[in-house]
Amino acid sequence: MTTATTGARKKMGAKARGDGATAGPARRDRSTNAAPVIGITVGSLVLLGLIMILSASSVTSFASYGSSFIFFKRQLLWAAIGLAGFFAFASLDYRRLKGFGYPAMFVIFGLLVAVLVPGVGLEAGGSARWLDLGPLSFQPSEFAKLALILFCADIFARKSEKSLRKPAHTVIPVVPVLGVLAVLVMLQPDLGTTLLIGSIGIGMLFVAGAPFLHLIPIVVASAAAATVVAFSEDYRRARILAFRDPWADPLNTGYQAIQSLIAMGSGGWVGVGLGSSRQKWSYIPDAHTDFIFAILGEELGLLGTMAVLATFAFLTYLGIKTARSAPDRFGMLLASGVTIWIALQALVNMGAVTGALPITGVPLPLVSFGGSSLVVSLTAVGILTSIARRTPAGAARRKRRLGGAAEQS
């Protein structure tokens, strides 16, 4: 057999495997397109959230406003706005977002400062976290998470992994911005969101390829600062001590944690039935917000909570899959940031409700009541879907769909 024949066979084999770059039909990408699956998964969580908000808030809503549907109607409105954002950004090419991180951060800085101005920011429960928009209000710190992800993705996408080994390319561009953001959110005060924002920033540094020698000092300094802040105020210190032993002060600092555990334990395997919760009768304060997972556990049981946990785990898997298959570094970083955010926030919320973590006051993404959280989360997942649509599998699916439409016409 001649050398030319051998080379020809190797070349043909490469084409058959899809390694060739020239002649021969391209191998069909048989990997799953994550975009429609992400949409279905997110839609399921939003629908579940609306059902649980109607159930969990009905008693409080009727007692305060004379109608059991007030909070449900508000969340339904925010869900419609959020879904519009989801479809808009899912259809938009995510690469058009390059460069938006910088102006977004400046806008967020301005809004976070405005929240702290007396008479401008709305105060509730001892915290000034909202800005008034007439009939609606929104929480700038929720939008700060997405702005930070856009900012970090834009910076790190412009740098090679080799350049990220130098502190000037990791610490200097990001850590000052992250520090200012954390201080502004902490002044509201909102320790839970501050910790979440810090974790997102550090997570993106890790994904971008920053060396551990750079990350370890940042993590240690952040943990030390968080510990000092957590113990600097009496109510935060009491909350941490209540996490260790909520039954030490069952009628005060440990009350909410105990009532949450009672709700979870009362649900058993299959729950007491949708709408039949007893803890929502003012035993758990604001049960439709940060502790909606407790009501879900009571009404739908262990099987229901495990289904929700599995859904978030599956969404995390889809986010990782999208990041790994992203067409470019910017898409990989964006997908990673959104995935870190949603997965970590869900974990922190469910950990607080089940007593595995201290209560931090962060909502369960896509499920808890809260317009700002829902809108920005749906927008972020819309960006994730846009990236998934432009992965090799997503591009192949679009090409086949457009080809089929052309043939029909």
C-alpha positions as CSV (number, residue, x, y, z in Angstrom):
1,M,0.0,0.0,0.0
2,T,1.5,3.4,-1.0
3,T,2.1,6.3,1.4
4,A,-0.4,8.4,-0.6
5,T,-3.1,5.7,-0.2
6,T,-2.5,5.5,3.5
7,G,-2.7,9.3,3.8
8,A,-5.9,9.4,1.8
9,R,-7.5,6.8,4.1
10,K,-6.5,8.7,7.2
11,K,-7.9,11.9,5.7
12,M,-11.2,10.1,4.9
13,G,-11.3,8.7,8.4
14,A,-10.8,12.1,9.8
15,K,-13.7,13.4,7.7
16,A,-16.0,10.6,8.9
17,R,-15.2,11.4,12.5
18,G,-15.9,15.1,11.8
19,D,-12.2,16.1,12.2
20,G,-11.8,17.2,8.6
21,A,-12.1,20.8,7.7
22,T,-12.7,20.4,3.9
23,A,-14.7,18.1,1.7
24,G,-17.4,15.8,2.8
25,P,-20.7,16.5,4.6
26,A,-20.4,17.9,8.1
27,R,-21.2,15.5,10.9
28,R,-24.5,16.3,12.5
29,D,-24.1,17.6,16.1
30,R,-26.0,15.1,18.2
31,S,-25.4,16.9,21.5
32,T,-28.5,18.3,23.1
33,N,-29.4,21.9,22.6
34,A,-29.8,23.3,26.2
35,A,-31.8,26.4,25.2
36,P,-35.4,25.0,25.1
37,V,-34.7,22.9,28.2
38,I,-33.5,25.9,30.1
39,G,-36.7,27.7,29.1
40,I,-38.9,24.8,30.3
41,T,-37.0,24.4,33.5
42,V,-37.2,28.1,34.3
43,G,-40.9,28.3,33.4
44,S,-41.6,25.4,35.7
45,L,-39.9,27.2,38.6
46,V,-41.8,30.5,37.9
47,L,-45.1,28.7,37.7
48,L,-44.4,26.8,40.9
49,G,-43.5,30.1,42.6
50,L,-46.8,31.7,41.5
51,I,-48.8,28.8,42.9
52,M,-46.9,28.8,46.2
53,I,-47.1,32.6,46.6
54,L,-50.8,32.4,46.2
55,S,-51.0,29.7,48.9
56,A,-48.4,31.2,51.3
57,S,-49.6,34.8,51.1
58,S,-53.3,34.3,51.1
59,V,-53.8,34.7,54.8
60,T,-51.5,37.7,55.2
61,S,-52.9,39.3,52.1
62,F,-56.5,39.0,53.3
63,A,-55.7,40.2,56.8
64,S,-53.8,43.3,55.4
65,Y,-55.8,44.2,52.3
66,G,-59.1,42.3,52.4
67,S,-58.1,40.1,49.4
68,S,-56.2,36.9,49.3
69,F,-54.8,37.7,45.8
70,I,-52.9,41.0,46.3
71,F,-49.4,39.5,46.4
72,F,-50.2,36.9,43.8
73,K,-51.4,39.6,41.4
74,R,-48.2,41.7,42.0
75,Q,-46.0,38.7,41.4
76,L,-48.0,37.8,38.3
77,L,-47.3,41.3,36.9
78,W,-43.6,41.1,37.7
79,A,-43.5,37.6,36.1
80,A,-45.0,39.0,32.9
81,I,-42.3,41.8,32.9
82,G,-39.6,39.2,33.7
83,L,-40.7,36.8,31.0
84,A,-40.7,39.7,28.5
85,G,-37.1,40.3,29.5
86,F,-36.3,36.6,29.3
87,F,-37.5,36.3,25.7
88,A,-36.0,39.6,24.7
89,F,-32.5,38.6,25.9
90,A,-32.8,35.0,24.8
91,S,-33.4,36.3,21.2
92,L,-30.6,38.9,21.4
93,D,-27.1,37.9,20.5
94,Y,-25.3,37.9,23.8
95,R,-22.2,39.3,22.1
96,R,-23.9,42.6,21.8
97,L,-23.7,43.0,25.6
98,K,-19.9,43.4,25.4
99,G,-19.0,46.8,26.8
100,F,-22.3,47.2,28.7
101,G,-20.7,46.1,32.0
102,Y,-18.9,49.4,32.5
103,P,-21.9,51.8,32.1
104,A,-24.1,49.3,34.0
105,M,-21.8,49.4,37.0
106,F,-21.8,53.3,37.0
107,V,-25.6,53.2,36.9
108,I,-25.8,50.7,39.7
109,F,-23.4,52.7,41.8
110,G,-25.6,55.8,41.3
111,L,-28.8,53.8,42.2
112,L,-27.2,52.3,45.3
113,V,-26.1,55.8,46.5
114,A,-29.6,57.1,45.8
115,V,-31.1,54.3,48.0
116,L,-29.2,55.7,50.9
117,V,-30.5,59.3,50.5
118,P,-33.2,60.0,53.0
119,G,-36.5,60.7,51.2
120,V,-35.3,59.0,48.0
121,G,-34.8,55.4,49.2
122,L,-37.7,53.5,50.7
123,E,-37.1,52.1,54.1
124,A,-38.8,48.9,55.4
125,G,-37.8,46.7,58.3
126,G,-34.9,48.9,59.2
127,S,-33.3,48.7,55.8
128,A,-33.3,51.2,52.9
129,R,-33.1,48.9,49.9
130,W,-35.8,50.2,47.4
131,L,-36.4,53.0,45.0
132,D,-39.9,54.2,44.3
133,L,-41.3,54.1,40.7
134,G,-44.8,55.3,41.5
135,P,-47.0,52.2,41.8
136,L,-44.0,50.0,41.8
137,S,-40.6,49.9,43.6
138,F,-37.4,48.0,42.8
139,Q,-34.3,46.9,44.6
140,P,-31.0,48.1,42.9
141,S,-28.9,45.6,44.8
142,E,-30.6,42.8,42.9
143,F,-29.6,44.3,39.5
144,A,-26.1,44.8,40.9
145,K,-25.5,41.0,40.6
146,L,-26.1,41.0,36.9
147,A,-24.1,44.2,36.4
148,L,-21.2,42.7,38.2
149,I,-21.3,39.6,36.0
150,L,-21.4,41.7,32.8
151,F,-18.5,43.8,34.1
152,C,-16.3,40.8,35.1
153,A,-17.1,38.9,31.9
154,D,-16.1,41.9,29.8
155,I,-12.9,42.5,31.6
156,F,-11.7,38.8,31.8
157,A,-12.8,38.1,28.2
158,R,-10.2,40.7,27.0
159,K,-7.4,39.0,28.9
160,S,-5.6,35.7,28.2
161,E,-5.3,33.1,31.0
162,K,-1.6,33.8,31.0
163,S,-2.1,37.5,31.8
164,L,-4.5,36.6,34.6
165,R,-1.5,35.1,36.5
166,K,-0.5,38.7,37.2
167,P,-2.3,40.5,40.1
168,A,-2.5,43.6,38.0
169,H,-4.9,41.8,35.7
170,T,-7.1,40.2,38.4
171,V,-7.0,42.0,41.7
172,I,-6.7,45.6,40.5
173,P,-9.5,45.7,37.9
174,V,-12.1,43.8,39.9
175,V,-11.5,43.9,43.6
176,P,-11.9,47.7,44.0
177,V,-15.2,47.6,42.1
178,L,-16.3,44.6,44.1
179,G,-15.3,46.4,47.4
180,V,-17.3,49.6,46.6
181,L,-20.3,47.5,45.6
182,A,-20.1,45.5,48.8
183,V,-19.8,48.6,50.9
184,L,-22.8,50.3,49.3
185,V,-25.0,47.3,49.7
186,M,-23.8,46.8,53.3
187,L,-24.8,50.3,54.1
188,Q,-28.4,49.5,53.4
189,P,-27.7,47.2,55.4
190,D,-28.0,43.9,53.6
191,L,-25.4,41.3,54.7
192,G,-26.9,38.4,52.7
193,T,-26.8,40.2,49.4
194,T,-23.3,41.5,50.2
195,L,-22.0,38.0,50.8
196,L,-23.7,36.8,47.6
197,I,-22.2,39.6,45.5
198,G,-18.7,38.9,46.9
199,S,-19.1,35.1,46.2
200,I,-20.2,35.8,42.6
201,G,-17.1,38.0,42.1
202,I,-14.7,35.5,43.6
203,G,-16.4,32.7,41.6
204,M,-15.9,34.6,38.4
205,L,-12.2,35.1,39.2
206,F,-11.9,31.4,39.7
207,V,-13.6,30.6,36.4
208,A,-11.5,33.2,34.5
209,G,-8.4,31.3,35.6
210,A,-7.0,33.4,38.4
211,P,-4.3,31.5,40.3
212,F,-5.1,30.1,43.8
213,L,-2.3,32.3,45.2
214,H,-4.3,35.3,44.2
215,L,-7.7,33.9,45.3
216,I,-6.7,32.7,48.7
217,P,-5.8,36.2,50.2
218,I,-9.0,37.6,48.6
219,V,-11.1,34.8,50.2
220,V,-9.5,35.1,53.6
221,A,-9.8,38.9,53.6
222,S,-13.4,38.7,52.5
223,A,-14.2,36.1,55.2
224,A,-12.6,38.2,57.9
225,A,-14.5,41.3,56.8
226,A,-17.8,39.4,56.7
227,T,-17.1,38.0,60.2
228,V,-16.4,41.4,61.6
229,V,-19.5,42.9,60.0
230,A,-21.7,40.0,61.1
231,F,-20.7,40.4,64.8
232,S,-20.6,44.3,64.7
233,E,-24.4,44.6,65.2
234,D,-26.4,43.1,68.0
235,Y,-29.2,41.7,65.7
236,R,-26.8,40.1,63.3
237,R,-24.8,38.6,66.2
238,A,-28.0,37.3,67.7
239,R,-29.0,35.7,64.4
240,I,-25.8,33.8,64.1
241,L,-26.0,32.6,67.7
242,A,-29.6,31.6,67.0
243,F,-28.4,29.5,64.1
244,R,-26.2,27.5,66.6
245,D,-29.1,26.9,69.0
246,P,-32.5,28.4,68.0
247,W,-34.2,26.8,71.0
248,A,-32.0,29.0,73.3
249,D,-34.3,31.9,72.5
250,P,-37.4,30.3,70.9
251,L,-39.7,33.3,71.2
252,N,-37.3,35.9,69.7
253,T,-34.1,35.3,67.7
254,G,-34.8,31.6,67.2
255,Y,-38.5,31.9,66.5
256,Q,-38.4,32.0,62.7
257,A,-35.9,29.2,62.4
258,I,-38.0,27.0,64.7
259,Q,-41.2,27.7,62.9
260,S,-39.5,26.9,59.6
261,L,-38.3,23.5,60.9
262,I,-41.8,22.8,62.2
263,A,-43.3,23.5,58.8
264,M,-40.7,21.3,57.1
265,G,-41.2,18.5,59.6
266,S,-45.0,18.7,59.4
267,G,-45.0,18.0,55.7
268,G,-43.8,14.4,56.0
269,W,-43.3,12.6,52.7
270,V,-46.1,14.0,50.6
271,G,-47.2,17.1,52.5
272,V,-50.4,18.2,54.1
273,G,-51.8,19.3,50.8
274,L,-51.6,22.4,48.6
275,G,-53.1,25.3,50.3
276,S,-53.4,23.5,53.7
277,S,-50.4,24.9,55.4
278,R,-50.9,25.8,59.1
279,Q,-47.6,27.8,59.4
280,K,-48.7,30.4,56.9
281,W,-51.3,31.6,59.5
282,S,-48.8,34.2,60.8
283,Y,-46.5,31.6,62.4
284,I,-43.8,32.2,59.9
285,P,-43.4,36.0,59.2
286,D,-43.7,36.9,55.5
287,A,-43.9,33.2,54.6
288,H,-44.3,34.1,50.9
289,T,-40.8,35.8,50.7
290,D,-37.6,34.3,52.0
291,F,-39.3,31.3,53.7
292,I,-41.5,30.1,50.9
293,F,-39.5,26.9,50.7
294,A,-40.7,26.1,54.3
295,I,-44.4,26.4,53.2
296,L,-43.6,24.4,50.1
297,G,-42.1,21.6,52.3
298,E,-45.2,21.7,54.5
299,E,-47.7,21.5,51.7
300,L,-45.8,19.3,49.2
301,G,-43.6,17.3,51.7
302,L,-40.2,15.9,51.3
303,L,-40.9,14.7,47.7
304,G,-41.9,18.3,46.8
305,T,-38.8,19.8,48.2
306,M,-36.5,17.2,46.6
307,A,-38.2,17.9,43.3
308,V,-37.4,21.6,43.7
309,L,-33.8,20.9,44.7
310,A,-33.5,18.6,41.7
311,T,-34.8,21.3,39.4
312,F,-32.3,23.8,40.6
313,A,-29.5,21.1,40.3
314,F,-30.7,20.4,36.7
315,L,-30.7,24.1,35.9
316,T,-27.1,24.4,37.3
317,Y,-26.1,21.4,35.1
318,L,-27.6,23.2,32.1
319,G,-25.7,26.3,33.0
320,I,-22.4,24.5,33.3
321,K,-23.1,22.7,30.0
322,T,-23.8,26.0,28.3
323,A,-20.6,27.6,29.7
324,R,-18.5,24.6,28.6
325,S,-19.9,24.8,25.0
326,A,-20.0,28.6,24.7
327,P,-18.6,29.8,21.3
328,D,-16.2,32.3,23.0
329,R,-14.7,33.3,26.3
330,F,-17.1,36.1,26.9
331,G,-20.1,33.7,26.6
332,M,-18.3,31.2,28.8
333,L,-17.8,33.8,31.6
334,L,-21.3,35.1,31.3
335,A,-22.9,31.7,31.5
336,S,-20.6,30.8,34.4
337,G,-21.5,33.9,36.3
338,V,-25.3,33.5,35.9
339,T,-25.0,29.8,36.9
340,I,-22.9,30.6,40.0
341,W,-25.4,33.3,41.0
342,I,-28.6,31.2,40.7
343,A,-27.2,28.0,42.1
344,L,-25.5,29.7,45.1
345,Q,-28.5,31.9,46.0
346,A,-30.8,28.9,45.8
347,L,-28.4,26.9,48.0
348,V,-28.2,29.7,50.6
349,N,-31.9,30.2,50.8
350,M,-32.7,26.5,51.1
351,G,-29.9,26.1,53.6
352,A,-31.3,28.9,55.8
353,V,-34.9,27.5,55.7
354,T,-33.7,24.0,56.7
355,G,-31.4,25.2,59.4
356,A,-28.2,24.2,57.6
357,L,-27.1,27.8,57.3
358,P,-27.7,31.1,59.2
359,I,-30.7,33.1,58.0
360,T,-29.4,35.7,55.5
361,G,-32.6,37.1,54.0
362,V,-32.0,36.2,50.4
363,P,-35.0,35.0,48.3
364,L,-35.3,31.7,46.5
365,P,-34.6,32.6,42.9
366,L,-37.6,32.5,40.5
367,V,-39.9,31.2,43.3
368,S,-40.0,33.7,46.2
369,F,-42.2,36.8,46.1
370,G,-40.2,39.9,45.0
371,G,-40.4,41.8,41.7
372,S,-36.8,42.9,41.5
373,S,-35.4,39.4,42.1
374,L,-37.8,37.8,39.7
375,V,-37.2,40.3,36.8
376,V,-33.5,40.3,37.0
377,S,-33.2,36.5,37.5
378,L,-35.4,35.9,34.4
379,T,-33.3,38.5,32.4
380,A,-30.1,36.7,33.5
381,V,-31.4,33.3,32.5
382,G,-32.5,34.8,29.2
383,I,-28.9,35.8,28.6
384,L,-27.9,32.2,29.5
385,T,-30.4,30.9,27.0
386,S,-29.0,33.2,24.3
387,I,-25.6,31.7,24.9
388,A,-27.1,28.2,24.7
389,R,-28.8,29.0,21.4
390,R,-25.4,29.8,19.9
391,T,-23.5,26.8,21.1
392,P,-22.7,24.2,18.3
393,A,-25.8,22.2,19.2
394,G,-28.0,25.3,19.4
395,A,-26.6,26.7,16.1
396,A,-27.2,23.3,14.4
397,R,-30.8,23.2,15.6
398,R,-31.5,26.8,14.3
399,K,-29.9,25.9,11.0
400,R,-32.1,22.8,10.6
401,R,-35.2,24.8,11.6
402,L,-34.4,27.6,9.2
403,G,-33.7,25.1,6.5
404,G,-37.0,23.4,7.0
405,A,-38.8,26.7,6.9
406,A,-37.0,27.5,3.6
407,E,-38.1,24.2,2.1
408,Q,-41.7,24.8,3.1
409,S,-41.7,28.2,1.5
